[in-house]
Amino acid sequence: MNRSISHCSSELLKLSTSLNYFYDAAYNNGSKALKNELLNALDTDIKVLNEQTKALVSPLTSELKKEYSFKFATIIVKNLNQYTRGLEFIEIDGRDYLRIMRKEFVYMRRLLNKWRLGL
């Protein structure tokens, strides 16, 4: 289970990097447009999610820290899902990336719930 959570988190990080590369090439990154703000929030939260999942699956992490990481990761996944919905709503290009990411978010939520039930 821990390996699955780590793998899903690293895949989301790769998708985020690809998505940002695509938009950096296609749009003016310095713009304060809503899509750029959402993309920046998406990228930042995916990086935080990656850090939290590493703490979650580490055998050296205390139980209290794991509980905190679990709650934090669950909230972040919900936020990420909303960011992708917002990006789809404003109809940006590259919606294929967003659909893949939303599927990964759903999968990550399932993994986190299974992990929690396994404690």
C-alpha positions in Angstrom: 0.0 0.0 0.0 2.8 2.4 0.9 4.5 1.8 -2.5 1.2 2.5 -4.3 0.7 5.8 -2.5 4.3 6.9 -3.2 4.0 5.9 -6.9 0.7 7.8 -7.3 2.2 10.8 -5.7 5.3 10.7 -7.9 3.0 10.3 -11.0 1.0 13.4 -10.0 4.3 15.3 -9.7 5.3 14.3 -13.2 1.9 15.3 -14.6 2.2 18.6 -12.8 5.6 19.2 -14.3 4.3 18.3 -17.8 1.3 20.5 -17.4 3.4 23.5 -16.3 5.8 22.9 -19.2 2.9 22.9 -21.6 1.5 26.1 -20.3 4.8 27.9 -20.0 5.4 27.3 -23.7 1.8 28.2 -24.7 1.0 31.2 -22.5 2.6 34.2 -20.9 3.6 32.8 -17.5 3.8 36.2 -15.9 0.1 36.9 -16.4 -2.2 37.2 -13.4 -5.0 35.4 -15.2 -7.1 33.0 -13.3 -5.7 30.0 -15.2 -2.2 30.9 -14.2 -3.2 31.4 -10.6 -4.9 28.0 -10.6 -2.0 26.3 -12.3 0.4 27.7 -9.8 -1.8 26.6 -6.9 -2.1 23.1 -8.5 1.7 22.8 -8.9 2.4 24.0 -5.3 -0.2 21.7 -3.7 1.1 18.7 -5.7 4.6 19.4 -4.4 3.2 19.6 -0.8 1.2 16.4 -1.3 4.3 14.6 -2.5 6.1 15.7 0.7 3.2 14.6 2.9 2.9 11.2 1.3 6.6 10.6 1.8 6.1 11.4 5.5 3.0 9.2 5.5 4.7 6.1 4.2 8.1 6.5 5.9 8.7 3.8 8.7 10.6 6.4 10.7 7.6 8.8 11.0 5.7 8.8 14.3 2.1 7.9 14.5 1.1 11.5 15.3 2.9 12.8 12.3 1.3 10.1 10.1 -2.1 11.1 11.3 -1.3 14.7 10.5 0.1 13.8 7.1 -3.0 11.7 6.3 -5.4 14.5 7.2 -3.3 17.1 5.3 -3.0 14.9 2.2 -6.8 14.3 2.2 -7.5 18.0 2.3 -4.9 18.7 -0.4 -6.4 16.0 -2.7 -9.8 17.6 -2.4 -8.4 21.1 -3.2 -6.5 19.7 -6.2 -9.7 18.2 -7.6 -11.4 21.6 -7.3 -8.5 23.3 -9.0 -8.7 20.9 -12.0 -12.5 21.5 -12.1 -11.9 25.2 -12.2 -9.4 24.9 -15.0 -11.8 22.7 -17.0 -14.6 25.2 -16.4 -12.7 28.1 -17.9 -12.0 25.8 -20.9 -8.2 25.9 -21.1 -6.3 23.9 -23.7 -4.7 20.6 -22.6 -7.8 19.2 -20.9 -6.4 15.7 -21.4 -3.8 16.5 -18.7 -6.6 17.6 -16.4 -8.7 14.5 -17.0 -5.7 12.3 -16.3 -5.0 14.3 -13.1 -8.5 14.1 -11.9 -8.4 10.3 -12.3 -5.2 10.2 -10.3 -6.8 12.3 -7.6 -9.7 9.9 -7.3 -7.2 7.0 -7.2 -5.1 8.8 -4.5 -8.2 9.4 -2.4 -9.0 5.6 -2.6 -5.4 4.7 -1.6 -5.4 7.1 1.3 -8.7 5.7 2.6 -7.4 2.1 2.2 -4.3 3.1 4.0 -6.3 4.6 6.8 -8.5 1.5 7.2 -5.4 -0.6 7.3 -4.1 1.0 10.5 
